[in-house]
Amino acid sequence: MILLSRAEETVLLAILGLGENAYGVTILEYIRDKTGIEWSLTQTYDPLKKLVKKGFAVKIKGEPTPERGGRAKTLYKLTKSGRAVLVEIRFVQDSLWAAVPKTLLAQ
């Protein structure tokens, strides 16, 4: 089993959810929107660097845009192993939650 930090998992899920529009700022906004948790750019970029290094995401150079003064955005995309690790994490979490007696959740 491959373990990711909660931040890495969250960022990887944001990349998956954003599809073709996953870059630093949109990832940050997606996480804020979906979780209600305030994140900084550092909390976004540190896990991104680790995910790229681990081979779970890749960087893609976007097209230059006038809004950015002609600079290109760095987009992120999941790799096959990135998708696989998310499926594995989901399976493990579902299995663990299923094993918790419902009466314990109601307390």
N, CA, C and O atoms as a Tinker XYZ file with bonds, in Angstrom:
   428  protein
     1  N      0.842000   -1.182000    0.000000    73     2
     2  CA     0.000000    0.000000    0.000000    64     1     3
     3  C      0.887000    1.244000    0.000000    63     2     4     5
     4  O      1.856000    1.331000    0.754000    81     3
     5  N      0.547000    2.180000   -0.838000    73     3     6
     6  CA     1.271000    3.437000   -0.918000    64     5     7
     7  C      0.555000    4.452000   -0.050000    63     6     8     9
     8  O     -0.656000    4.643000   -0.162000    81     7
     9  N      1.310000    5.094000    0.808000    73     7    10
    10  CA     0.716000    6.098000    1.684000    64     9    11
    11  C      1.018000    7.496000    1.166000    63    10    12    13
    12  O      2.133000    7.793000    0.736000    81    11
    13  N      0.024000    8.326000    1.217000    73    11    14
    14  CA     0.175000    9.738000    0.907000    64    13    15
    15  C     -0.202000   10.527000    2.143000    63    14    16    17
    16  O     -0.995000   10.067000    2.964000    81    15
    17  N      0.363000   11.707000    2.273000    73    15    18
    18  CA    -0.099000   12.585000    3.345000    64    17    19
    19  C     -1.512000   13.032000    3.001000    63    18    20    21
    20  O     -1.938000   12.929000    1.851000    81    19
    21  N     -2.229000   13.522000    3.984000    73    19    22
    22  CA    -3.598000   14.005000    3.736000    64    21    23
    23  C     -3.555000   15.168000    2.742000    63    22    24    25
    24  O     -4.437000   15.282000    1.890000    81    23
    25  N     -2.544000   16.027000    2.841000    73    23    26
    26  CA    -2.413000   17.152000    1.908000    64    25    27
    27  C     -2.179000   16.654000    0.486000    63    26    28    29
    28  O     -2.773000   17.177000   -0.457000    81    27
    29  N     -1.323000   15.650000    0.320000    73    27    30
    30  CA    -1.077000   15.091000   -1.004000    64    29    31
    31  C     -2.340000   14.467000   -1.588000    63    30    32    33
    32  O     -2.649000   14.653000   -2.766000    81    31
    33  N     -3.055000   13.736000   -0.764000    73    31    34
    34  CA    -4.306000   13.131000   -1.219000    64    33    35
    35  C     -5.308000   14.199000   -1.637000    63    34    36    37
    36  O     -5.964000   14.073000   -2.672000    81    35
    37  N     -5.424000   15.242000   -0.837000    73    35    38
    38  CA    -6.367000   16.325000   -1.128000    64    37    39
    39  C     -6.014000   17.017000   -2.433000    63    38    40    41
    40  O     -6.894000   17.274000   -3.254000    81    39
    41  N     -4.748000   17.321000   -2.634000    73    39    42
    42  CA    -4.315000   17.976000   -3.863000    64    41    43
    43  C     -4.519000   17.053000   -5.061000    63    42    44    45
    44  O     -4.938000   17.510000   -6.125000    81    43
    45  N     -4.233000   15.780000   -4.908000    73    43    46
    46  CA    -4.434000   14.825000   -5.998000    64    45    47
    47  C     -5.912000   14.733000   -6.380000    63    46    48    49
    48  O     -6.250000   14.662000   -7.562000    81    47
    49  N     -6.788000   14.734000   -5.378000    73    47    50
    50  CA    -8.230000   14.720000   -5.650000    64    49    51
    51  C     -8.678000   16.010000   -6.337000    63    50    52    53
    52  O     -9.560000   15.985000   -7.195000    81    51
    53  N     -8.074000   17.126000   -5.963000    73    51    54
    54  CA    -8.412000   18.400000   -6.613000    64    53    55
    55  C     -7.999000   18.373000   -8.082000    63    54    56    57
    56  O     -8.745000   18.837000   -8.945000    81    55
    57  N     -6.819000   17.836000   -8.368000    73    55    58
    58  CA    -6.371000   17.720000   -9.766000    64    57    59
    59  C     -7.357000   16.857000  -10.550000    63    58    60    61
    60  O     -7.730000   17.195000  -11.673000    81    59
    61  N     -7.771000   15.754000   -9.958000    73    59    62
    62  CA    -8.747000   14.879000  -10.612000    64    61    63
    63  C    -10.052000   15.628000  -10.865000    63    62    64    65
    64  O    -10.611000   15.554000  -11.959000    81    63
    65  N    -10.532000   16.337000   -9.870000    73    63    66
    66  CA   -11.792000   17.066000   -9.990000    64    65    67
    67  C    -11.749000   18.208000  -10.996000    63    66    68    69
    68  O    -12.753000   18.507000  -11.642000    81    67
    69  N    -10.597000   18.843000  -11.129000    73    67    70
    70  CA   -10.465000   19.997000  -12.029000    64    69    71
    71  C    -10.212000   19.614000  -13.479000    63    70    72    73
    72  O    -10.433000   20.418000  -14.384000    81    71
    73  N     -9.756000   18.411000  -13.699000    73    71    74
    74  CA    -9.493000   17.975000  -15.075000    64    73    75
    75  C     -8.442000   18.827000  -15.752000    63    74    76    77
    76  O     -7.331000   18.970000  -15.242000    81    75
    77  N     -8.783000   19.395000  -16.898000    73    75    78
    78  CA    -7.831000   20.159000  -17.716000    64    77    79
    79  C     -7.497000   21.535000  -17.144000    63    78    80    81
    80  O     -6.631000   22.222000  -17.686000    81    79
    81  N     -8.146000   21.949000  -16.085000    73    79    82
    82  CA    -7.957000   23.291000  -15.541000    64    81    83
    83  C     -7.230000   23.276000  -14.191000    63    82    84    85
    84  O     -7.461000   24.151000  -13.355000    81    83
    85  N     -6.370000   22.305000  -13.977000    73    83    86
    86  CA    -5.691000   22.166000  -12.693000    64    85    87
    87  C     -4.337000   22.876000  -12.708000    63    86    88    89
    88  O     -3.364000   22.369000  -13.265000    81    87
    89  N     -4.292000   24.039000  -12.097000    73    87    90
    90  CA    -3.022000   24.732000  -11.866000    64    89    91
    91  C     -3.088000   25.304000  -10.457000    63    90    92    93
    92  O     -4.140000   25.275000   -9.819000    81    91
    93  N     -1.984000   25.815000   -9.980000    73    91    94
    94  CA    -1.866000   26.200000   -8.579000    64    93    95
    95  C     -3.066000   26.908000   -7.980000    63    94    96    97
    96  O     -3.610000   26.464000   -6.969000    81    95
    97  N     -3.485000   28.004000   -8.595000    73    95    98
    98  CA    -4.576000   28.810000   -8.034000    64    97    99
    99  C     -5.906000   28.070000   -8.079000    63    98   100   101
   100  O     -6.668000   28.124000   -7.114000    81    99
   101  N     -6.202000   27.379000   -9.180000    73    99   102
   102  CA    -7.491000   26.669000   -9.251000    64   101   103
   103  C     -7.527000   25.497000   -8.281000    63   102   104   105
   104  O     -8.581000   25.173000   -7.732000    81   103
   105  N     -6.379000   24.860000   -8.070000    73   103   106
   106  CA    -6.314000   23.775000   -7.086000    64   105   107
   107  C     -6.615000   24.326000   -5.699000    63   106   108   109
   108  O     -7.416000   23.756000   -4.958000    81   107
   109  N     -5.975000   25.428000   -5.353000    73   107   110
   110  CA    -6.209000   26.089000   -4.062000    64   109   111
   111  C     -7.682000   26.455000   -3.895000    63   110   112   113
   112  O     -8.276000   26.165000   -2.857000    81   111
   113  N     -8.270000   27.083000   -4.895000    73   111   114
   114  CA    -9.677000   27.494000   -4.830000    64   113   115
   115  C    -10.614000   26.287000   -4.739000    63   114   116   117
   116  O    -11.606000   26.323000   -4.011000    81   115
   117  N    -10.302000   25.236000   -5.467000    73   115   118
   118  CA   -11.112000   24.010000   -5.439000    64   117   119
   119  C    -11.128000   23.420000   -4.026000    63   118   120   121
   120  O    -12.180000   23.041000   -3.512000    81   119
   121  N     -9.961000   23.351000   -3.417000    73   119   122
   122  CA    -9.867000   22.795000   -2.065000    64   121   123
   123  C    -10.637000   23.664000   -1.080000    63   122   124   125
   124  O    -11.373000   23.149000   -0.238000    81   123
   125  N    -10.473000   24.965000   -1.180000    73   123   126
   126  CA   -11.222000   25.881000   -0.298000    64   125   127
   127  C    -12.722000   25.709000   -0.480000    63   126   128   129
   128  O    -13.476000   25.656000    0.492000    81   127
   129  N    -13.147000   25.623000   -1.740000    73   127   130
   130  CA   -14.575000   25.516000   -2.047000    64   129   131
   131  C    -15.168000   24.202000   -1.552000    63   130   132   133
   132  O    -16.248000   24.189000   -0.962000    81   131
   133  N    -14.477000   23.117000   -1.788000    73   131   134
   134  CA   -15.020000   21.794000   -1.451000    64   133   135
   135  C    -14.910000   21.441000    0.027000    63   134   136   137
   136  O    -15.726000   20.678000    0.545000    81   135
   137  N    -13.905000   21.993000    0.712000    73   135   138
   138  CA   -13.687000   21.616000    2.114000    64   137   139
   139  C    -14.045000   22.715000    3.106000    63   138   140   141
   140  O    -14.296000   22.433000    4.278000    81   139
   141  N    -14.071000   23.957000    2.651000    73   139   142
   142  CA   -14.285000   25.076000    3.566000    64   141   143
   143  C    -13.052000   25.390000    4.393000    63   142   144   145
   144  O    -13.114000   26.192000    5.324000    81   143
   145  N    -11.933000   24.763000    4.061000    73   143   146
   146  CA   -10.684000   24.973000    4.788000    64   145   147
   147  C     -9.832000   25.977000    4.027000    63   146   148   149
   148  O     -9.658000   25.860000    2.814000    81   147
   149  N     -9.304000   26.961000    4.740000    73   147   150
   150  CA    -8.419000   27.943000    4.122000    64   149   151
   151  C     -7.064000   27.307000    3.859000    63   150   152   153
   152  O     -6.444000   26.760000    4.771000    81   151
   153  N     -6.604000   27.377000    2.622000    73   151   154
   154  CA    -5.301000   26.858000    2.238000    64   153   155
   155  C     -4.470000   27.997000    1.679000    63   154   156   157
   156  O     -5.006000   28.950000    1.114000    81   155
   157  N     -3.167000   27.895000    1.838000    73   155   158
   158  CA    -2.263000   28.875000    1.245000    64   157   159
   159  C     -1.642000   28.266000   -0.011000    63   158   160   161
   160  O     -1.764000   27.068000   -0.262000    81   159
   161  N     -0.983000   29.104000   -0.785000    73   159   162
   162  CA    -0.299000   28.577000   -1.971000    64   161   163
   163  C      0.811000   27.609000   -1.576000    63   162   164   165
   164  O      1.066000   26.635000   -2.284000    81   163
   165  N      1.472000   27.871000   -0.449000    73   163   166
   166  CA     2.511000   26.958000    0.029000    64   165   167
   167  C      1.920000   25.587000    0.335000    63   166   168   169
   168  O      2.520000   24.562000    0.011000    81   167
   169  N      0.742000   25.568000    0.960000    73   167   170
   170  CA     0.086000   24.289000    1.266000    64   169   171
   171  C     -0.339000   23.559000    0.002000    63   170   172   173
   172  O     -0.600000   22.356000    0.038000    81   171
   173  N     -0.409000   24.264000   -1.099000    73   171   174
   174  CA    -0.759000   23.659000   -2.378000    64   173   175
   175  C      0.489000   23.195000   -3.133000    63   174   176   177
   176  O      0.546000   22.070000   -3.629000    81   175
   177  N      1.486000   24.079000   -3.210000    73   175   178
   178  CA     2.662000   23.769000   -4.023000    64   177   179
   179  C      3.592000   22.740000   -3.404000    63   178   180   181
   180  O      4.208000   21.968000   -4.139000    81   179
   181  N      3.718000   22.697000   -2.097000    73   179   182
   182  CA     4.582000   21.681000   -1.478000    64   181   183
   183  C      4.102000   20.261000   -1.818000    63   182   184   185
   184  O      4.906000   19.445000   -2.267000    81   183
   185  N      2.811000   19.945000   -1.616000    73   183   186
   186  CA     2.339000   18.608000   -2.018000    64   185   187
   187  C      2.448000   18.377000   -3.533000    63   186   188   189
   188  O      2.736000   17.262000   -3.969000    81   187
   189  N      2.218000   19.430000   -4.336000    73   187   190
   190  CA     2.337000   19.270000   -5.786000    64   189   191
   191  C      3.745000   18.807000   -6.172000    63   190   192   193
   192  O      3.905000   17.894000   -6.982000    81   191
   193  N      4.755000   19.440000   -5.589000    73   191   194
   194  CA     6.141000   19.046000   -5.882000    64   193   195
   195  C      6.383000   17.589000   -5.515000    63   194   196   197
   196  O      7.028000   16.853000   -6.262000    81   195
   197  N      5.865000   17.175000   -4.362000    73   195   198
   198  CA     6.046000   15.786000   -3.921000    64   197   199
   199  C      5.316000   14.815000   -4.840000    63   198   200   201
   200  O      5.836000   13.747000   -5.163000    81   199
   201  N      4.110000   15.187000   -5.258000    73   199   202
   202  CA     3.323000   14.319000   -6.137000    64   201   203
   203  C      3.994000   14.138000   -7.501000    63   202   204   205
   204  O      3.983000   13.044000   -8.066000    81   203
   205  N      4.570000   15.210000   -8.017000    73   203   206
   206  CA     5.295000   15.123000   -9.285000    64   205   207
   207  C      6.528000   14.238000   -9.103000    63   206   208   209
   208  O      6.816000   13.381000   -9.939000    81   207
   209  N      7.250000   14.454000   -8.008000    73   207   210
   210  CA     8.456000   13.655000   -7.734000    64   209   211
   211  C      8.123000   12.163000   -7.587000    63   210   212   213
   212  O      8.890000   11.308000   -8.028000    81   211
   213  N      6.984000   11.858000   -6.970000    73   211   214
   214  CA     6.564000   10.469000   -6.775000    64   213   215
   215  C      5.971000    9.845000   -8.034000    63   214   216   217
   216  O      5.749000    8.635000   -8.084000    81   215
   217  N      5.712000   10.674000   -9.059000    73   215   218
   218  CA     5.162000   10.160000  -10.307000    64   217   219
   219  C      3.656000   10.055000  -10.339000    63   218   220   221
   220  O      3.106000    9.400000  -11.225000    81   219
   221  N      2.968000   10.686000   -9.390000    73   219   222
   222  CA     1.509000   10.631000   -9.346000    64   221   223
   223  C      0.856000   11.774000  -10.131000    63   222   224   225
   224  O     -0.341000   11.729000  -10.415000    81   223
   225  N      1.636000   12.785000  -10.476000    73   223   226
   226  CA     1.147000   13.900000  -11.279000    64   225   227
   227  C      2.293000   14.368000  -12.170000    63   226   228   229
   228  O      3.465000   14.143000  -11.870000    81   227
   229  N      1.931000   15.021000  -13.264000    73   227   230
   230  CA     2.931000   15.605000  -14.153000    64   229   231
   231  C      2.607000   17.072000  -14.372000    63   230   232   233
   232  O      1.454000   17.496000  -14.301000    81   231
   233  N      3.660000   17.833000  -14.639000    73   231   234
   234  CA     3.512000   19.242000  -14.989000    64   233   235
   235  C      3.379000   19.358000  -16.505000    63   234   236   237
   236  O      4.062000   18.673000  -17.266000    81   235
   237  N      2.481000   20.243000  -16.914000    73   235   238
   238  CA     2.293000   20.504000  -18.336000    64   237   239
   239  C      2.321000   22.011000  -18.528000    63   238   240   241
   240  O      1.640000   22.747000  -17.813000    81   239
   241  N      3.094000   22.462000  -19.478000    73   239   242
   242  CA     3.177000   23.900000  -19.760000    64   241   243
   243  C      1.951000   24.303000  -20.566000    63   242   244   245
   244  O      1.698000   23.758000  -21.641000    81   243
   245  N      1.184000   25.271000  -20.037000    73   243   246
   246  CA     0.009000   25.770000  -20.743000    64   245   247
   247  C      0.397000   26.827000  -21.764000    63   246   248   249
   248  O      1.573000   27.148000  -21.932000    81   247
   249  N     -0.586000   27.349000  -22.427000    73   247   250
   250  CA    -0.360000   28.406000  -23.409000    64   249   251
   251  C     -0.158000   29.742000  -22.698000    63   250   252   253
   252  O     -0.770000   29.983000  -21.657000    81   251
   253  N      0.687000   30.608000  -23.239000    73   251   254
   254  CA     0.833000   31.957000  -22.672000    64   253   255
   255  C     -0.497000   32.708000  -22.762000    63   254   256   257
   256  O     -1.236000   32.562000  -23.736000    81   255
   257  N     -0.790000   33.504000  -21.748000    73   255   258
   258  CA    -2.039000   34.265000  -21.753000    64   257   259
   259  C     -1.751000   35.742000  -21.519000    63   258   260   261
   260  O     -0.821000   36.089000  -20.791000    81   259
   261  N     -2.550000   36.616000  -22.136000    73   259   262
   262  CA    -2.362000   38.057000  -21.938000    64   261   263
   263  C     -2.552000   38.473000  -20.473000    63   262   264   265
   264  O     -1.882000   39.387000  -19.990000    81   263
   265  N     -3.481000   37.787000  -19.764000    73   263   266
   266  CA    -3.746000   38.124000  -18.361000    64   265   267
   267  C     -2.514000   37.899000  -17.488000    63   266   268   269
   268  O     -2.378000   38.517000  -16.432000    81   267
   269  N     -1.639000   37.038000  -17.918000    73   267   270
   270  CA    -0.425000   36.719000  -17.155000    64   269   271
   271  C      0.803000   37.389000  -17.760000    63   270   272   273
   272  O      1.933000   36.977000  -17.497000    81   271
   273  N      0.582000   38.420000  -18.569000    73   271   274
   274  CA     1.705000   39.124000  -19.184000    64   273   275
   275  C      2.466000   38.274000  -20.186000    63   274   276   277
   276  O      3.672000   38.437000  -20.368000    81   275
   277  N      1.746000   37.360000  -20.838000    73   275   278
   278  CA     2.367000   36.504000  -21.837000    64   277   279
   279  C      3.024000   35.255000  -21.271000    63   278   280   281
   280  O      3.598000   34.459000  -22.015000    81   279
   281  N      2.943000   35.082000  -19.948000    73   279   282
   282  CA     3.534000   33.885000  -19.338000    64   281   283
   283  C      2.544000   32.726000  -19.396000    63   282   284   285
   284  O      1.329000   32.918000  -19.389000    81   283
   285  N      3.091000   31.538000  -19.453000    73   283   286
   286  CA     2.259000   30.333000  -19.490000    64   285   287
   287  C      1.988000   29.829000  -18.080000    63   286   288   289
   288  O      2.818000   29.990000  -17.186000    81   287
   289  N      0.835000   29.225000  -17.888000    73   287   290
   290  CA     0.507000   28.569000  -16.624000    64   289   291
   291  C      1.158000   27.193000  -16.608000    63   290   292   293
   292  O      1.371000   26.572000  -17.649000    81   291
   293  N      1.467000   26.732000  -15.397000    73   291   294
   294  CA     1.901000   25.354000  -15.235000    64   293   295
   295  C      0.693000   24.559000  -14.786000    63   294   296   297
   296  O      0.184000   24.751000  -13.681000    81   295
   297  N      0.240000   23.668000  -15.646000    73   295   298
   298  CA    -0.916000   22.830000  -15.352000    64   297   299
   299  C     -0.439000   21.494000  -14.802000    63   298   300   301
   300  O      0.704000   21.093000  -15.020000    81   299
   301  N     -1.320000   20.814000  -14.091000    73   299   302
   302  CA    -0.997000   19.510000  -13.515000    64   301   303
   303  C     -2.021000   18.488000  -13.973000    63   302   304   305
   304  O     -3.208000   18.785000  -14.108000    81   303
   305  N     -1.539000   17.289000  -14.206000    73   303   306
   306  CA    -2.408000   16.205000  -14.656000    64   305   307
   307  C     -2.038000   14.939000  -13.885000    63   306   308   309
   308  O     -0.865000   14.697000  -13.600000    81   307
   309  N     -3.041000   14.141000  -13.551000    73   307   310
   310  CA    -2.796000   12.862000  -12.891000    64   309   311
   311  C     -2.158000   11.884000  -13.863000    63   310   312   313
   312  O     -2.460000   11.885000  -15.057000    81   311
   313  N     -1.282000   11.060000  -13.339000    73   311   314
   314  CA    -0.739000    9.950000  -14.122000    64   313   315
   315  C     -1.596000    8.717000  -13.834000    63   314   316   317
   316  O     -2.479000    8.753000  -12.977000    81   315
   317  N     -1.333000    7.640000  -14.546000    73   315   318
   318  CA    -2.050000    6.386000  -14.276000    64   317   319
   319  C     -1.798000    5.932000  -12.841000    63   318   320   321
   320  O     -2.711000    5.457000  -12.166000    81   319
   321  N     -0.566000    6.079000  -12.384000    73   319   322
   322  CA    -0.268000    5.665000  -11.009000    64   321   323
   323  C     -0.930000    6.602000   -9.999000    63   322   324   325
   324  O     -1.256000    6.178000   -8.890000    81   323
   325  N     -1.134000    7.869000  -10.368000    73   323   326
   326  CA    -1.863000    8.797000   -9.500000    64   325   327
   327  C     -3.311000    8.395000   -9.335000    63   326   328   329
   328  O     -3.858000    8.438000   -8.233000    81   327
   329  N     -3.933000    8.003000  -10.443000    73   327   330
   330  CA    -5.318000    7.498000  -10.376000    64   329   331
   331  C     -5.376000    6.214000   -9.562000    63   330   332   333
   332  O     -6.276000    6.027000   -8.743000    81   331
   333  N     -4.412000    5.336000   -9.792000    73   331   334
   334  CA    -4.401000    4.049000   -9.089000    64   333   335
   335  C     -4.251000    4.234000   -7.584000    63   334   336   337
   336  O     -4.901000    3.536000   -6.805000    81   335
   337  N     -3.404000    5.165000   -7.171000    73   335   338
   338  CA    -3.216000    5.371000   -5.730000    64   337   339
   339  C     -4.481000    5.954000   -5.099000    63   338   340   341
   340  O     -4.799000    5.629000   -3.955000    81   339
   341  N     -5.200000    6.801000   -5.818000    73   339   342
   342  CA    -6.463000    7.329000   -5.289000    64   341   343
   343  C     -7.501000    6.219000   -5.134000    63   342   344   345
   344  O     -8.232000    6.181000   -4.144000    81   343
   345  N     -7.564000    5.330000   -6.099000    73   343   346
   346  CA    -8.494000    4.197000   -6.011000    64   345   347
   347  C     -8.116000    3.317000   -4.818000    63   346   348   349
   348  O     -8.986000    2.866000   -4.072000    81   347
   349  N     -6.835000    3.080000   -4.646000    73   347   350
   350  CA    -6.370000    2.261000   -3.532000    64   349   351
   351  C     -6.715000    2.909000   -2.185000    63   350   352   353
   352  O     -7.191000    2.239000   -1.269000    81   351
   353  N     -6.472000    4.205000   -2.079000    73   351   354
   354  CA    -6.800000    4.922000   -0.833000    64   353   355
   355  C     -8.290000    4.843000   -0.559000    63   354   356   357
   356  O     -8.699000    4.605000    0.577000    81   355
   357  N     -9.098000    5.037000   -1.576000    73   355   358
   358  CA   -10.554000    4.979000   -1.419000    64   357   359
   359  C    -10.996000    3.588000   -0.947000    63   358   360   361
   360  O    -11.847000    3.471000   -0.065000    81   359
   361  N    -10.428000    2.556000   -1.527000    73   359   362
   362  CA   -10.762000    1.185000   -1.144000    64   361   363
   363  C    -10.407000    0.936000    0.323000    63   362   364   365
   364  O    -11.206000    0.373000    1.071000    81   363
   365  N     -9.219000    1.354000    0.727000    73   363   366
   366  CA    -8.775000    1.149000    2.113000    64   365   367
   367  C     -9.679000    1.916000    3.073000    63   366   368   369
   368  O    -10.109000    1.372000    4.089000    81   367
   369  N     -9.968000    3.170000    2.757000    73   367   370
   370  CA   -10.829000    3.971000    3.639000    64   369   371
   371  C    -12.233000    3.383000    3.720000    63   370   372   373
   372  O    -12.804000    3.288000    4.806000    81   371
   373  N    -12.790000    2.990000    2.584000    73   371   374
   374  CA   -14.125000    2.386000    2.593000    64   373   375
   375  C    -14.144000    1.116000    3.440000    63   374   376   377
   376  O    -15.091000    0.879000    4.190000    81   375
   377  N    -13.093000    0.298000    3.318000    73   375   378
   378  CA   -13.005000   -0.940000    4.098000    64   377   379
   379  C    -12.922000   -0.644000    5.594000    63   378   380   381
   380  O    -13.571000   -1.305000    6.405000    81   379
   381  N    -12.127000    0.340000    5.942000    73   379   382
   382  CA   -11.994000    0.705000    7.360000    64   381   383
   383  C    -13.296000    1.264000    7.925000    63   382   384   385
   384  O    -13.702000    0.903000    9.030000    81   383
   385  N    -13.951000    2.144000    7.168000    73   383   386
   386  CA   -15.217000    2.713000    7.634000    64   385   387
   387  C    -16.299000    1.640000    7.737000    63   386   388   389
   388  O    -17.113000    1.670000    8.660000    81   387
   389  N    -16.314000    0.709000    6.815000    73   387   390
   390  CA   -17.313000   -0.357000    6.833000    64   389   391
   391  C    -17.163000   -1.254000    8.064000    63   390   392   393
   392  O    -18.130000   -1.861000    8.525000    81   391
   393  N    -15.943000   -1.325000    8.584000    73   391   394
   394  CA   -15.688000   -2.177000    9.742000    64   393   395
   395  C    -16.049000   -1.519000   11.085000    63   394   396   397
   396  O    -16.064000   -2.182000   12.122000    81   395
   397  N    -16.333000   -0.226000   11.053000    73   395   398
   398  CA   -16.710000    0.476000   12.279000    64   397   399
   399  C    -18.187000    0.227000   12.559000    63   398   400   401
   400  O    -19.027000    0.506000   11.704000    81   399
   401  N    -18.516000   -0.286000   13.729000    73   399   402
   402  CA   -19.940000   -0.518000   14.066000    64   401   403
   403  C    -20.714000    0.807000   14.028000    63   402   404   405
   404  O    -20.263000    1.821000   14.560000    81   403
   405  N    -21.866000    0.773000   13.398000    73   403   406
   406  CA   -22.686000    1.975000   13.252000    64   405   407
   407  C    -23.052000    2.571000   14.597000    63   406   408   409
   408  O    -23.234000    3.783000   14.706000    81   407
   409  N    -23.164000    1.740000   15.623000    73   407   410
   410  CA   -23.509000    2.248000   16.957000    64   409   411
   411  C    -22.419000    3.144000   17.498000    63   410   412   413
   412  O    -22.709000    4.057000   18.270000    81   411
   413  N    -21.194000    2.917000   17.126000    73   411   414
   414  CA   -20.086000    3.773000   17.570000    64   413   415
   415  C    -20.118000    5.147000   16.897000    63   414   416   417
   416  O    -19.679000    6.140000   17.476000    81   415
   417  N    -20.632000    5.193000   15.691000    73   415   418
   418  CA   -20.738000    6.455000   14.981000    64   417   419
   419  C    -21.831000    7.352000   15.546000    63   418   420   421
   420  O    -21.760000    8.576000   15.432000    81   419
   421  N    -22.831000    6.746000   16.148000    73   419   422
   422  CA   -23.977000    7.498000   16.669000    64   421   423
   423  C    -23.707000    8.102000   18.036000    63   422   424   425
   424  O    -24.516000    8.893000   18.521000    81   423
   425  N    -22.614000    7.761000   18.661000    73   423   426
   426  CA   -22.340000    8.243000   20.026000    64   425   427
   427  C    -21.969000    9.690000   20.055000    63   426   428
   428  O    -21.711000   10.240000   21.126000    81   427
